[in-house]
Amino acid sequence: MRSKAARGTGQRGSVMVESALTLLLFLMFLLGIFDFGRMVYCYNYVSYAARRATRYASMRGNSSGSPVSASDIQTWVRNNAVGVYPSSLVVTTTWSPDNKPGSTVQVRVRCDFQPVIPFLPNTIIQLKSTSKMVIGL
């Protein structure tokens, strides 16, 4: 027959193992929430950057005092990136038919987001947004 002290010792070890596994799952879940928040923030920035860059380009057409090029818009988007790696941003600007008033400018911004969750494979999620506007000046 076992004494009370002998029975409690075996259960104490199992509680530590269960607590360690539960804590590990909880921390992975918490890290997943943080990573999802990072992804939502990155998508919001991509959407914002596309709209703002389109407005920036539409106000600086050929007839304005300082017309812009596609590289100027890409530089503008990357310089204004806060909380997003500028090197992960790809900016594509097209003018239809040209950069004169009355034409349209379209800016596409793409961000290659890589989650840091340890249990996912190395996947890259492409977050993209497109904005189009008529050139005013």
Phi and psi in radians as a Rosetta constraint file:
Dihedral C 1 N 2 CA 2 C 2 CIRCULARHARMONIC -1.615 0.35
Dihedral N 2 CA 2 C 2 N 3 CIRCULARHARMONIC 2.572 0.35
Dihedral C 2 N 3 CA 3 C 3 CIRCULARHARMONIC -1.454 0.35
Dihedral N 3 CA 3 C 3 N 4 CIRCULARHARMONIC 2.934 0.35
Dihedral C 3 N 4 CA 4 C 4 CIRCULARHARMONIC -1.102 0.35
Dihedral N 4 CA 4 C 4 N 5 CIRCULARHARMONIC -0.631 0.35
Dihedral C 4 N 5 CA 5 C 5 CIRCULARHARMONIC -1.148 0.35
Dihedral N 5 CA 5 C 5 N 6 CIRCULARHARMONIC -0.637 0.35
Dihedral C 5 N 6 CA 6 C 6 CIRCULARHARMONIC -1.243 0.35
Dihedral N 6 CA 6 C 6 N 7 CIRCULARHARMONIC -0.627 0.35
Dihedral C 6 N 7 CA 7 C 7 CIRCULARHARMONIC -1.207 0.35
Dihedral N 7 CA 7 C 7 N 8 CIRCULARHARMONIC -0.676 0.35
Dihedral C 7 N 8 CA 8 C 8 CIRCULARHARMONIC -1.224 0.35
Dihedral N 8 CA 8 C 8 N 9 CIRCULARHARMONIC -0.478 0.35
Dihedral C 8 N 9 CA 9 C 9 CIRCULARHARMONIC -1.171 0.35
Dihedral N 9 CA 9 C 9 N 10 CIRCULARHARMONIC -0.734 0.35
Dihedral C 9 N 10 CA 10 C 10 CIRCULARHARMONIC -1.185 0.35
Dihedral N 10 CA 10 C 10 N 11 CIRCULARHARMONIC -0.608 0.35
Dihedral C 10 N 11 CA 11 C 11 CIRCULARHARMONIC -1.277 0.35
Dihedral N 11 CA 11 C 11 N 12 CIRCULARHARMONIC -0.552 0.35
Dihedral C 11 N 12 CA 12 C 12 CIRCULARHARMONIC -1.100 0.35
Dihedral N 12 CA 12 C 12 N 13 CIRCULARHARMONIC -0.700 0.35
Dihedral C 12 N 13 CA 13 C 13 CIRCULARHARMONIC -1.170 0.35
Dihedral N 13 CA 13 C 13 N 14 CIRCULARHARMONIC -0.644 0.35
Dihedral C 13 N 14 CA 14 C 14 CIRCULARHARMONIC -1.230 0.35
Dihedral N 14 CA 14 C 14 N 15 CIRCULARHARMONIC -0.576 0.35
Dihedral C 14 N 15 CA 15 C 15 CIRCULARHARMONIC -1.138 0.35
Dihedral N 15 CA 15 C 15 N 16 CIRCULARHARMONIC -0.680 0.35
Dihedral C 15 N 16 CA 16 C 16 CIRCULARHARMONIC -1.134 0.35
Dihedral N 16 CA 16 C 16 N 17 CIRCULARHARMONIC -0.718 0.35
Dihedral C 16 N 17 CA 17 C 17 CIRCULARHARMONIC -1.152 0.35
Dihedral N 17 CA 17 C 17 N 18 CIRCULARHARMONIC -0.786 0.35
Dihedral C 17 N 18 CA 18 C 18 CIRCULARHARMONIC -1.099 0.35
Dihedral N 18 CA 18 C 18 N 19 CIRCULARHARMONIC -0.707 0.35
Dihedral C 18 N 19 CA 19 C 19 CIRCULARHARMONIC -1.135 0.35
Dihedral N 19 CA 19 C 19 N 20 CIRCULARHARMONIC -0.707 0.35
Dihedral C 19 N 20 CA 20 C 20 CIRCULARHARMONIC -1.115 0.35
Dihedral N 20 CA 20 C 20 N 21 CIRCULARHARMONIC -0.754 0.35
Dihedral C 20 N 21 CA 21 C 21 CIRCULARHARMONIC -1.158 0.35
Dihedral N 21 CA 21 C 21 N 22 CIRCULARHARMONIC -0.724 0.35
Dihedral C 21 N 22 CA 22 C 22 CIRCULARHARMONIC -1.129 0.35
Dihedral N 22 CA 22 C 22 N 23 CIRCULARHARMONIC -0.749 0.35
Dihedral C 22 N 23 CA 23 C 23 CIRCULARHARMONIC -1.097 0.35
Dihedral N 23 CA 23 C 23 N 24 CIRCULARHARMONIC -0.710 0.35
Dihedral C 23 N 24 CA 24 C 24 CIRCULARHARMONIC -1.075 0.35
Dihedral N 24 CA 24 C 24 N 25 CIRCULARHARMONIC -0.798 0.35
Dihedral C 24 N 25 CA 25 C 25 CIRCULARHARMONIC -1.116 0.35
Dihedral N 25 CA 25 C 25 N 26 CIRCULARHARMONIC -0.715 0.35
Dihedral C 25 N 26 CA 26 C 26 CIRCULARHARMONIC -1.098 0.35
Dihedral N 26 CA 26 C 26 N 27 CIRCULARHARMONIC -0.781 0.35
Dihedral C 26 N 27 CA 27 C 27 CIRCULARHARMONIC -1.143 0.35
Dihedral N 27 CA 27 C 27 N 28 CIRCULARHARMONIC -0.662 0.35
Dihedral C 27 N 28 CA 28 C 28 CIRCULARHARMONIC -1.149 0.35
Dihedral N 28 CA 28 C 28 N 29 CIRCULARHARMONIC -0.689 0.35
Dihedral C 28 N 29 CA 29 C 29 CIRCULARHARMONIC -1.116 0.35
Dihedral N 29 CA 29 C 29 N 30 CIRCULARHARMONIC -0.759 0.35
Dihedral C 29 N 30 CA 30 C 30 CIRCULARHARMONIC -1.112 0.35
Dihedral N 30 CA 30 C 30 N 31 CIRCULARHARMONIC -0.744 0.35
Dihedral C 30 N 31 CA 31 C 31 CIRCULARHARMONIC -1.094 0.35
Dihedral N 31 CA 31 C 31 N 32 CIRCULARHARMONIC -0.650 0.35
Dihedral C 31 N 32 CA 32 C 32 CIRCULARHARMONIC -1.102 0.35
Dihedral N 32 CA 32 C 32 N 33 CIRCULARHARMONIC -0.680 0.35
Dihedral C 32 N 33 CA 33 C 33 CIRCULARHARMONIC -1.137 0.35
Dihedral N 33 CA 33 C 33 N 34 CIRCULARHARMONIC -0.769 0.35
Dihedral C 33 N 34 CA 34 C 34 CIRCULARHARMONIC -1.084 0.35
Dihedral N 34 CA 34 C 34 N 35 CIRCULARHARMONIC -0.747 0.35
Dihedral C 34 N 35 CA 35 C 35 CIRCULARHARMONIC -1.137 0.35
Dihedral N 35 CA 35 C 35 N 36 CIRCULARHARMONIC -0.698 0.35
Dihedral C 35 N 36 CA 36 C 36 CIRCULARHARMONIC -1.092 0.35
Dihedral N 36 CA 36 C 36 N 37 CIRCULARHARMONIC -0.700 0.35
Dihedral C 36 N 37 CA 37 C 37 CIRCULARHARMONIC -1.089 0.35
Dihedral N 37 CA 37 C 37 N 38 CIRCULARHARMONIC -0.701 0.35
Dihedral C 37 N 38 CA 38 C 38 CIRCULARHARMONIC -1.072 0.35
Dihedral N 38 CA 38 C 38 N 39 CIRCULARHARMONIC -0.716 0.35
Dihedral C 38 N 39 CA 39 C 39 CIRCULARHARMONIC -1.156 0.35
Dihedral N 39 CA 39 C 39 N 40 CIRCULARHARMONIC -0.743 0.35
Dihedral C 39 N 40 CA 40 C 40 CIRCULARHARMONIC -1.096 0.35
Dihedral N 40 CA 40 C 40 N 41 CIRCULARHARMONIC -0.738 0.35
Dihedral C 40 N 41 CA 41 C 41 CIRCULARHARMONIC -1.073 0.35
Dihedral N 41 CA 41 C 41 N 42 CIRCULARHARMONIC -0.764 0.35
Dihedral C 41 N 42 CA 42 C 42 CIRCULARHARMONIC -1.094 0.35
Dihedral N 42 CA 42 C 42 N 43 CIRCULARHARMONIC -0.738 0.35
Dihedral C 42 N 43 CA 43 C 43 CIRCULARHARMONIC -1.128 0.35
Dihedral N 43 CA 43 C 43 N 44 CIRCULARHARMONIC -0.720 0.35
Dihedral C 43 N 44 CA 44 C 44 CIRCULARHARMONIC -1.078 0.35
Dihedral N 44 CA 44 C 44 N 45 CIRCULARHARMONIC -0.689 0.35
Dihedral C 44 N 45 CA 45 C 45 CIRCULARHARMONIC -1.155 0.35
Dihedral N 45 CA 45 C 45 N 46 CIRCULARHARMONIC -0.726 0.35
Dihedral C 45 N 46 CA 46 C 46 CIRCULARHARMONIC -1.055 0.35
Dihedral N 46 CA 46 C 46 N 47 CIRCULARHARMONIC -0.770 0.35
Dihedral C 46 N 47 CA 47 C 47 CIRCULARHARMONIC -1.114 0.35
Dihedral N 47 CA 47 C 47 N 48 CIRCULARHARMONIC -0.800 0.35
Dihedral C 47 N 48 CA 48 C 48 CIRCULARHARMONIC -1.091 0.35
Dihedral N 48 CA 48 C 48 N 49 CIRCULARHARMONIC -0.774 0.35
Dihedral C 48 N 49 CA 49 C 49 CIRCULARHARMONIC -1.123 0.35
Dihedral N 49 CA 49 C 49 N 50 CIRCULARHARMONIC -0.678 0.35
Dihedral C 49 N 50 CA 50 C 50 CIRCULARHARMONIC -1.106 0.35
Dihedral N 50 CA 50 C 50 N 51 CIRCULARHARMONIC -0.776 0.35
Dihedral C 50 N 51 CA 51 C 51 CIRCULARHARMONIC -1.135 0.35
Dihedral N 51 CA 51 C 51 N 52 CIRCULARHARMONIC -0.820 0.35
Dihedral C 51 N 52 CA 52 C 52 CIRCULARHARMONIC -1.182 0.35
Dihedral N 52 CA 52 C 52 N 53 CIRCULARHARMONIC -0.673 0.35
Dihedral C 52 N 53 CA 53 C 53 CIRCULARHARMONIC -1.180 0.35
Dihedral N 53 CA 53 C 53 N 54 CIRCULARHARMONIC -0.624 0.35
Dihedral C 53 N 54 CA 54 C 54 CIRCULARHARMONIC -1.140 0.35
Dihedral N 54 CA 54 C 54 N 55 CIRCULARHARMONIC -0.753 0.35
Dihedral C 54 N 55 CA 55 C 55 CIRCULARHARMONIC -1.113 0.35
Dihedral N 55 CA 55 C 55 N 56 CIRCULARHARMONIC -0.738 0.35
Dihedral C 55 N 56 CA 56 C 56 CIRCULARHARMONIC -1.019 0.35
Dihedral N 56 CA 56 C 56 N 57 CIRCULARHARMONIC -0.779 0.35
Dihedral C 56 N 57 CA 57 C 57 CIRCULARHARMONIC -1.252 0.35
Dihedral N 57 CA 57 C 57 N 58 CIRCULARHARMONIC -0.615 0.35
Dihedral C 57 N 58 CA 58 C 58 CIRCULARHARMONIC -1.234 0.35
Dihedral N 58 CA 58 C 58 N 59 CIRCULARHARMONIC -0.451 0.35
Dihedral C 58 N 59 CA 59 C 59 CIRCULARHARMONIC -1.540 0.35
Dihedral N 59 CA 59 C 59 N 60 CIRCULARHARMONIC -0.071 0.35
Dihedral C 59 N 60 CA 60 C 60 CIRCULARHARMONIC -2.229 0.35
Dihedral N 60 CA 60 C 60 N 61 CIRCULARHARMONIC 1.038 0.35
Dihedral C 60 N 61 CA 61 C 61 CIRCULARHARMONIC -1.374 0.35
Dihedral N 61 CA 61 C 61 N 62 CIRCULARHARMONIC -3.049 0.35
Dihedral C 61 N 62 CA 62 C 62 CIRCULARHARMONIC -1.064 0.35
Dihedral N 62 CA 62 C 62 N 63 CIRCULARHARMONIC -0.583 0.35
Dihedral C 62 N 63 CA 63 C 63 CIRCULARHARMONIC -1.475 0.35
Dihedral N 63 CA 63 C 63 N 64 CIRCULARHARMONIC -0.097 0.35
Dihedral C 63 N 64 CA 64 C 64 CIRCULARHARMONIC -1.358 0.35
Dihedral N 64 CA 64 C 64 N 65 CIRCULARHARMONIC 2.992 0.35
Dihedral C 64 N 65 CA 65 C 65 CIRCULARHARMONIC -1.226 0.35
Dihedral N 65 CA 65 C 65 N 66 CIRCULARHARMONIC -0.403 0.35
Dihedral C 65 N 66 CA 66 C 66 CIRCULARHARMONIC -2.455 0.35
Dihedral N 66 CA 66 C 66 N 67 CIRCULARHARMONIC 1.440 0.35
Dihedral C 66 N 67 CA 67 C 67 CIRCULARHARMONIC -1.162 0.35
Dihedral N 67 CA 67 C 67 N 68 CIRCULARHARMONIC 2.646 0.35
Dihedral C 67 N 68 CA 68 C 68 CIRCULARHARMONIC -1.951 0.35
Dihedral N 68 CA 68 C 68 N 69 CIRCULARHARMONIC 2.767 0.35
Dihedral C 68 N 69 CA 69 C 69 CIRCULARHARMONIC -1.984 0.35
Dihedral N 69 CA 69 C 69 N 70 CIRCULARHARMONIC 3.057 0.35
Dihedral C 69 N 70 CA 70 C 70 CIRCULARHARMONIC -1.075 0.35
Dihedral N 70 CA 70 C 70 N 71 CIRCULARHARMONIC -0.655 0.35
Dihedral C 70 N 71 CA 71 C 71 CIRCULARHARMONIC -1.211 0.35
Dihedral N 71 CA 71 C 71 N 72 CIRCULARHARMONIC -0.559 0.35
Dihedral C 71 N 72 CA 72 C 72 CIRCULARHARMONIC -1.123 0.35
Dihedral N 72 CA 72 C 72 N 73 CIRCULARHARMONIC -0.709 0.35
Dihedral C 72 N 73 CA 73 C 73 CIRCULARHARMONIC -1.201 0.35
Dihedral N 73 CA 73 C 73 N 74 CIRCULARHARMONIC -0.720 0.35
Dihedral C 73 N 74 CA 74 C 74 CIRCULARHARMONIC -1.080 0.35
Dihedral N 74 CA 74 C 74 N 75 CIRCULARHARMONIC -0.749 0.35
Dihedral C 74 N 75 CA 75 C 75 CIRCULARHARMONIC -1.104 0.35
Dihedral N 75 CA 75 C 75 N 76 CIRCULARHARMONIC -0.705 0.35
Dihedral C 75 N 76 CA 76 C 76 CIRCULARHARMONIC -1.088 0.35
Dihedral N 76 CA 76 C 76 N 77 CIRCULARHARMONIC -0.788 0.35
Dihedral C 76 N 77 CA 77 C 77 CIRCULARHARMONIC -1.122 0.35
Dihedral N 77 CA 77 C 77 N 78 CIRCULARHARMONIC -0.779 0.35
Dihedral C 77 N 78 CA 78 C 78 CIRCULARHARMONIC -1.189 0.35
Dihedral N 78 CA 78 C 78 N 79 CIRCULARHARMONIC -0.617 0.35
Dihedral C 78 N 79 CA 79 C 79 CIRCULARHARMONIC -1.218 0.35
Dihedral N 79 CA 79 C 79 N 80 CIRCULARHARMONIC -0.466 0.35
Dihedral C 79 N 80 CA 80 C 80 CIRCULARHARMONIC -1.645 0.35
Dihedral N 80 CA 80 C 80 N 81 CIRCULARHARMONIC 0.081 0.35
Dihedral C 80 N 81 CA 81 C 81 CIRCULARHARMONIC -1.292 0.35
Dihedral N 81 CA 81 C 81 N 82 CIRCULARHARMONIC 2.085 0.35
Dihedral C 81 N 82 CA 82 C 82 CIRCULARHARMONIC -2.107 0.35
Dihedral N 82 CA 82 C 82 N 83 CIRCULARHARMONIC 2.120 0.35
Dihedral C 82 N 83 CA 83 C 83 CIRCULARHARMONIC 1.443 0.35
Dihedral N 83 CA 83 C 83 N 84 CIRCULARHARMONIC 0.059 0.35
Dihedral C 83 N 84 CA 84 C 84 CIRCULARHARMONIC -2.228 0.35
Dihedral N 84 CA 84 C 84 N 85 CIRCULARHARMONIC 2.422 0.35
Dihedral C 84 N 85 CA 85 C 85 CIRCULARHARMONIC -1.178 0.35
Dihedral N 85 CA 85 C 85 N 86 CIRCULARHARMONIC 2.049 0.35
Dihedral C 85 N 86 CA 86 C 86 CIRCULARHARMONIC -1.032 0.35
Dihedral N 86 CA 86 C 86 N 87 CIRCULARHARMONIC -0.533 0.35
Dihedral C 86 N 87 CA 87 C 87 CIRCULARHARMONIC -1.231 0.35
Dihedral N 87 CA 87 C 87 N 88 CIRCULARHARMONIC -0.294 0.35
Dihedral C 87 N 88 CA 88 C 88 CIRCULARHARMONIC -1.533 0.35
Dihedral N 88 CA 88 C 88 N 89 CIRCULARHARMONIC -0.046 0.35
Dihedral C 88 N 89 CA 89 C 89 CIRCULARHARMONIC -1.619 0.35
Dihedral N 89 CA 89 C 89 N 90 CIRCULARHARMONIC 2.315 0.35
Dihedral C 89 N 90 CA 90 C 90 CIRCULARHARMONIC -2.093 0.35
Dihedral N 90 CA 90 C 90 N 91 CIRCULARHARMONIC 2.133 0.35
Dihedral C 90 N 91 CA 91 C 91 CIRCULARHARMONIC -2.044 0.35
Dihedral N 91 CA 91 C 91 N 92 CIRCULARHARMONIC 2.209 0.35
Dihedral C 91 N 92 CA 92 C 92 CIRCULARHARMONIC -2.129 0.35
Dihedral N 92 CA 92 C 92 N 93 CIRCULARHARMONIC 2.183 0.35
Dihedral C 92 N 93 CA 93 C 93 CIRCULARHARMONIC -2.089 0.35
Dihedral N 93 CA 93 C 93 N 94 CIRCULARHARMONIC 2.298 0.35
Dihedral C 93 N 94 CA 94 C 94 CIRCULARHARMONIC -2.311 0.35
Dihedral N 94 CA 94 C 94 N 95 CIRCULARHARMONIC 2.468 0.35
Dihedral C 94 N 95 CA 95 C 95 CIRCULARHARMONIC -1.929 0.35
Dihedral N 95 CA 95 C 95 N 96 CIRCULARHARMONIC 2.425 0.35
Dihedral C 95 N 96 CA 96 C 96 CIRCULARHARMONIC -2.268 0.35
Dihedral N 96 CA 96 C 96 N 97 CIRCULARHARMONIC 2.037 0.35
Dihedral C 96 N 97 CA 97 C 97 CIRCULARHARMONIC -1.432 0.35
Dihedral N 97 CA 97 C 97 N 98 CIRCULARHARMONIC -0.396 0.35
Dihedral C 97 N 98 CA 98 C 98 CIRCULARHARMONIC -2.642 0.35
Dihedral N 98 CA 98 C 98 N 99 CIRCULARHARMONIC -2.899 0.35
Dihedral C 98 N 99 CA 99 C 99 CIRCULARHARMONIC -1.751 0.35
Dihedral N 99 CA 99 C 99 N 100 CIRCULARHARMONIC 0.615 0.35
Dihedral C 99 N 100 CA 100 C 100 CIRCULARHARMONIC -1.829 0.35
Dihedral N 100 CA 100 C 100 N 101 CIRCULARHARMONIC 2.773 0.35
Dihedral C 100 N 101 CA 101 C 101 CIRCULARHARMONIC -0.985 0.35
Dihedral N 101 CA 101 C 101 N 102 CIRCULARHARMONIC 2.434 0.35
Dihedral C 101 N 102 CA 102 C 102 CIRCULARHARMONIC 1.659 0.35
Dihedral N 102 CA 102 C 102 N 103 CIRCULARHARMONIC -0.340 0.35
Dihedral C 102 N 103 CA 103 C 103 CIRCULARHARMONIC -1.415 0.35
Dihedral N 103 CA 103 C 103 N 104 CIRCULARHARMONIC 3.007 0.35
Dihedral C 103 N 104 CA 104 C 104 CIRCULARHARMONIC -1.965 0.35
Dihedral N 104 CA 104 C 104 N 105 CIRCULARHARMONIC 2.610 0.35
Dihedral C 104 N 105 CA 105 C 105 CIRCULARHARMONIC -2.093 0.35
Dihedral N 105 CA 105 C 105 N 106 CIRCULARHARMONIC 2.393 0.35
Dihedral C 105 N 106 CA 106 C 106 CIRCULARHARMONIC -2.191 0.35
Dihedral N 106 CA 106 C 106 N 107 CIRCULARHARMONIC 2.270 0.35
Dihedral C 106 N 107 CA 107 C 107 CIRCULARHARMONIC -2.107 0.35
Dihedral N 107 CA 107 C 107 N 108 CIRCULARHARMONIC 2.211 0.35
Dihedral C 107 N 108 CA 108 C 108 CIRCULARHARMONIC -1.966 0.35
Dihedral N 108 CA 108 C 108 N 109 CIRCULARHARMONIC 2.263 0.35
Dihedral C 108 N 109 CA 109 C 109 CIRCULARHARMONIC -2.100 0.35
Dihedral N 109 CA 109 C 109 N 110 CIRCULARHARMONIC 2.280 0.35
Dihedral C 109 N 110 CA 110 C 110 CIRCULARHARMONIC -2.225 0.35
Dihedral N 110 CA 110 C 110 N 111 CIRCULARHARMONIC 2.426 0.35
Dihedral C 110 N 111 CA 111 C 111 CIRCULARHARMONIC -2.180 0.35
Dihedral N 111 CA 111 C 111 N 112 CIRCULARHARMONIC 2.243 0.35
Dihedral C 111 N 112 CA 112 C 112 CIRCULARHARMONIC -1.577 0.35
Dihedral N 112 CA 112 C 112 N 113 CIRCULARHARMONIC 1.786 0.35
Dihedral C 112 N 113 CA 113 C 113 CIRCULARHARMONIC -1.649 0.35
Dihedral N 113 CA 113 C 113 N 114 CIRCULARHARMONIC 2.246 0.35
Dihedral C 113 N 114 CA 114 C 114 CIRCULARHARMONIC -2.045 0.35
Dihedral N 114 CA 114 C 114 N 115 CIRCULARHARMONIC 2.016 0.35
Dihedral C 114 N 115 CA 115 C 115 CIRCULARHARMONIC -1.158 0.35
Dihedral N 115 CA 115 C 115 N 116 CIRCULARHARMONIC 2.700 0.35
Dihedral C 115 N 116 CA 116 C 116 CIRCULARHARMONIC -1.862 0.35
Dihedral N 116 CA 116 C 116 N 117 CIRCULARHARMONIC 0.159 0.35
Dihedral C 116 N 117 CA 117 C 117 CIRCULARHARMONIC -1.129 0.35
Dihedral N 117 CA 117 C 117 N 118 CIRCULARHARMONIC 2.204 0.35
Dihedral C 117 N 118 CA 118 C 118 CIRCULARHARMONIC -1.216 0.35
Dihedral N 118 CA 118 C 118 N 119 CIRCULARHARMONIC -0.437 0.35
Dihedral C 118 N 119 CA 119 C 119 CIRCULARHARMONIC -1.574 0.35
Dihedral N 119 CA 119 C 119 N 120 CIRCULARHARMONIC -0.038 0.35
Dihedral C 119 N 120 CA 120 C 120 CIRCULARHARMONIC -1.641 0.35
Dihedral N 120 CA 120 C 120 N 121 CIRCULARHARMONIC 2.598 0.35
Dihedral C 120 N 121 CA 121 C 121 CIRCULARHARMONIC -1.185 0.35
Dihedral N 121 CA 121 C 121 N 122 CIRCULARHARMONIC 2.929 0.35
Dihedral C 121 N 122 CA 122 C 122 CIRCULARHARMONIC -1.203 0.35
Dihedral N 122 CA 122 C 122 N 123 CIRCULARHARMONIC 1.525 0.35
Dihedral C 122 N 123 CA 123 C 123 CIRCULARHARMONIC -1.901 0.35
Dihedral N 123 CA 123 C 123 N 124 CIRCULARHARMONIC 2.574 0.35
Dihedral C 123 N 124 CA 124 C 124 CIRCULARHARMONIC -2.027 0.35
Dihedral N 124 CA 124 C 124 N 125 CIRCULARHARMONIC 2.184 0.35
Dihedral C 124 N 125 CA 125 C 125 CIRCULARHARMONIC -1.768 0.35
Dihedral N 125 CA 125 C 125 N 126 CIRCULARHARMONIC 2.168 0.35
Dihedral C 125 N 126 CA 126 C 126 CIRCULARHARMONIC -1.584 0.35
Dihedral N 126 CA 126 C 126 N 127 CIRCULARHARMONIC 2.072 0.35
Dihedral C 126 N 127 CA 127 C 127 CIRCULARHARMONIC -1.831 0.35
Dihedral N 127 CA 127 C 127 N 128 CIRCULARHARMONIC 2.187 0.35
Dihedral C 127 N 128 CA 128 C 128 CIRCULARHARMONIC -2.402 0.35
Dihedral N 128 CA 128 C 128 N 129 CIRCULARHARMONIC 2.690 0.35
Dihedral C 128 N 129 CA 129 C 129 CIRCULARHARMONIC -2.610 0.35
Dihedral N 129 CA 129 C 129 N 130 CIRCULARHARMONIC 2.561 0.35
Dihedral C 129 N 130 CA 130 C 130 CIRCULARHARMONIC -2.248 0.35
Dihedral N 130 CA 130 C 130 N 131 CIRCULARHARMONIC 2.460 0.35
Dihedral C 130 N 131 CA 131 C 131 CIRCULARHARMONIC -2.398 0.35
Dihedral N 131 CA 131 C 131 N 132 CIRCULARHARMONIC 2.516 0.35
Dihedral C 131 N 132 CA 132 C 132 CIRCULARHARMONIC -2.345 0.35
Dihedral N 132 CA 132 C 132 N 133 CIRCULARHARMONIC 2.451 0.35
Dihedral C 132 N 133 CA 133 C 133 CIRCULARHARMONIC -2.626 0.35
Dihedral N 133 CA 133 C 133 N 134 CIRCULARHARMONIC 2.700 0.35
Dihedral C 133 N 134 CA 134 C 134 CIRCULARHARMONIC -1.480 0.35
Dihedral N 134 CA 134 C 134 N 135 CIRCULARHARMONIC 2.393 0.35
Dihedral C 134 N 135 CA 135 C 135 CIRCULARHARMONIC -1.305 0.35
Dihedral N 135 CA 135 C 135 N 136 CIRCULARHARMONIC 2.238 0.35
Dihedral C 135 N 136 CA 136 C 136 CIRCULARHARMONIC -1.680 0.35
Dihedral N 136 CA 136 C 136 N 137 CIRCULARHARMONIC -0.598 0.35
